[in-house]
Amino acid sequence: GEHYADIPVERILEVAEVSRSTFYQWFPDKTALILQLTTPLLAEFVATADRYWKEPSQARPEALADVIVELFASARRYRVIWRAYLETTSTDTRLGDNFRRGLQNYTADIAERIRTEQAAGIASPDIEPDQTARFIVVGMQAGFSDVMQLADDGYDRAFASAMARSFWLTMYGDGTAQKSLPPA
């Protein structure tokens, strides 16, 4: 598809059936428009991810796979907006810095969960929390981008399960630490 940066404002005005003055009354530029469109999507994305990463009772690979499937569904449902947003984060310094800061903060939150679970004897003591969290976030980012490119969602569940299992094994190891997990 066409890159968001290459779409002239005139075309956006035509499709939206709004005047130039109306557009600029609400948005100083296309970056502001894409930020406005993605703000609720980002909030939904974080709330969905938080159901797993912020809730220890959800510490099961199946629960993580369910969350990943939901995130993939968002990627597919709003793929045009997500693509424009991700493209803009790579070309607009301010938006890109905010995006990277958000990823860093979420990575730090996951690392903190890993540390907490290591201290409780749940997560493997053999992993480095910051780099493990980074692996999870980068992996999710790549998976999210990948499913946006594919028309067929028939393998989303299997792909999400493989990702969840990979993250699970990375955090909890070969199963020895899993004995301490609370019952489902």
Summary of the structure (lengths in Angstrom):
residues: 184
radius of gyration: 19.1
end to end distance: 44.0
largest distance: 63.5
contacts: 506
relative contact order: 0.12
helix: 78%
strand: 0%
